[in-house]
Amino acid sequence: MTINEIQDDIIKEFSVLDEWMDRYTLLIDMGNSIPPFDEKYKTLSNLIEGCQSRVWLHAEYVDGNIIFHGESDAMIVKGIVSLLIRVLSGHTPQEILDADLYFIKEIGLNEHLSPLRSNGLIAMLKQMKLYALAMTKKLQ
């Protein structure tokens, strides 16, 4: 699936829920469904700066694609991590760099996060794009 197809699926999933409490519940459920994060990756180098809660993000380059793994100690933030991983993991570095992540606005996430969580979301996206950029440079 393309990044945009995945985003469109997420938008559909959230669109059936009118109440934001239900959307938060879906977000928490999504966070609980991601694979366990290997403790060996809970390092300072994988810790995302700028997040209110602790968020770890690890990237691997496998067969031309970046595979992301993530974890957070906060339930809603872990759900956000799971969404970003779902959208960006398994794509080439260039696809990640070129991605327009419109689903964040479309599901209303940007309007329903506290300023600190919004900063964390921006920090996570920035780190994922930095991983993609670094892997692009390695391939040249």
C-alpha positions as CSV (number, residue, x, y, z in Angstrom):
1,M,0.0,0.0,0.0
2,T,1.1,3.5,-0.7
3,I,1.5,6.1,2.1
4,N,-1.6,7.9,0.8
5,E,-3.7,4.7,0.7
6,I,-2.7,4.0,4.3
7,Q,-3.6,7.6,5.3
8,D,-7.0,7.3,3.6
9,D,-7.7,4.1,5.5
10,I,-6.9,5.8,8.8
11,I,-9.1,8.7,7.9
12,K,-12.0,6.3,7.2
13,E,-11.4,4.5,10.5
14,F,-11.6,7.7,12.5
15,S,-14.5,9.2,10.4
16,V,-17.0,6.7,11.8
17,L,-16.4,8.1,15.3
18,D,-18.0,11.4,16.1
19,E,-16.9,11.8,19.7
20,W,-13.3,12.6,20.5
21,M,-13.4,10.3,23.6
22,D,-14.1,7.4,21.2
23,R,-11.3,8.6,18.9
24,Y,-8.9,8.7,21.9
25,T,-10.0,5.1,22.8
26,L,-9.2,4.0,19.2
27,L,-5.9,5.7,19.4
28,I,-5.1,3.9,22.7
29,D,-6.2,0.6,21.2
30,M,-3.9,1.2,18.2
31,G,-1.0,1.9,20.5
32,N,-1.7,-1.3,22.4
33,S,-1.6,-3.3,19.2
34,I,1.9,-2.4,18.1
35,P,4.6,-5.1,18.6
36,P,6.6,-4.9,21.8
37,F,9.6,-2.6,21.6
38,D,12.8,-4.4,22.3
39,E,14.4,-3.1,25.5
40,K,17.8,-3.0,23.9
41,Y,16.5,0.0,21.8
42,K,15.5,2.0,24.8
43,T,18.6,4.1,24.6
44,L,19.3,7.8,24.8
45,S,20.0,7.9,21.1
46,N,16.5,6.5,20.3
47,L,14.8,8.8,22.8
48,I,12.9,11.6,21.0
49,E,13.7,15.1,22.3
50,G,10.8,17.5,22.7
51,C,8.2,15.0,23.9
52,Q,6.3,15.5,27.2
53,S,6.4,11.7,27.7
54,R,9.2,9.4,26.9
55,V,9.1,8.2,23.3
56,W,11.7,5.9,21.7
57,L,12.0,5.4,17.9
58,H,14.3,2.9,16.2
59,A,14.7,2.6,12.4
60,E,16.2,-0.2,10.4
61,Y,16.9,-0.3,6.6
62,V,15.6,-3.6,5.2
63,D,15.5,-4.5,1.5
64,G,15.3,-0.8,0.4
65,N,12.7,0.2,2.9
66,I,12.8,1.7,6.4
67,I,11.2,-0.2,9.2
68,F,10.3,1.8,12.2
69,H,9.8,0.5,15.8
70,G,8.5,2.7,18.6
71,E,7.3,2.9,22.1
72,S,6.0,5.5,24.6
73,D,5.3,5.4,28.3
74,A,2.0,7.3,27.7
75,M,-1.0,5.6,26.2
76,I,-2.2,8.3,23.8
77,V,1.3,9.1,22.7
78,K,1.9,5.4,22.0
79,G,-1.2,5.5,19.8
80,I,0.3,8.4,17.9
81,V,3.5,6.5,17.5
82,S,1.6,3.5,16.2
83,L,-0.2,5.8,13.6
84,L,3.1,7.2,12.4
85,I,4.7,3.8,12.1
86,R,1.7,2.4,10.3
87,V,1.9,5.2,7.7
88,L,5.7,5.5,7.2
89,S,7.2,2.1,8.0
90,G,7.9,-0.2,5.1
91,H,8.5,2.6,2.6
92,T,11.6,3.8,0.9
93,P,13.6,6.7,2.4
94,Q,12.5,8.9,-0.6
95,E,8.8,8.1,-0.2
96,I,9.1,9.1,3.5
97,L,10.8,12.3,2.7
98,D,8.2,13.2,0.0
99,A,5.2,12.2,2.2
100,D,2.6,14.8,2.9
101,L,1.0,13.6,6.1
102,Y,-2.5,15.0,5.6
103,F,-4.2,12.4,7.8
104,I,-3.1,14.3,10.9
105,K,-5.3,17.3,10.0
106,E,-8.1,15.2,8.4
107,I,-8.7,13.2,11.6
108,G,-8.5,16.3,13.7
109,L,-5.5,15.1,15.7
110,N,-3.7,18.5,15.4
111,E,-6.7,20.2,17.0
112,H,-7.2,17.8,19.8
113,L,-3.7,17.4,21.2
114,S,-2.2,19.6,24.0
115,P,0.6,21.9,22.9
116,L,3.1,19.6,24.5
117,R,1.8,16.5,22.7
118,S,1.7,18.5,19.4
119,N,5.3,19.4,19.9
120,G,6.0,15.7,20.5
121,L,4.2,14.7,17.3
122,I,6.3,17.2,15.4
123,A,9.5,15.9,17.0
124,M,8.6,12.3,16.1
125,L,7.9,13.2,12.5
126,K,11.1,15.2,12.3
127,Q,13.1,12.2,13.6
128,M,11.5,9.8,11.2
129,K,12.3,12.2,8.3
130,L,15.9,12.5,9.6
131,Y,16.3,8.7,9.6
132,A,15.0,8.7,6.0
133,L,17.4,11.5,5.1
134,A,20.4,9.8,6.8
135,M,19.6,6.5,5.0
136,T,19.3,8.3,1.6
137,K,22.8,9.8,2.2
138,K,24.2,6.4,3.1
139,L,22.9,5.0,-0.2
140,Q,24.6,7.7,-2.3
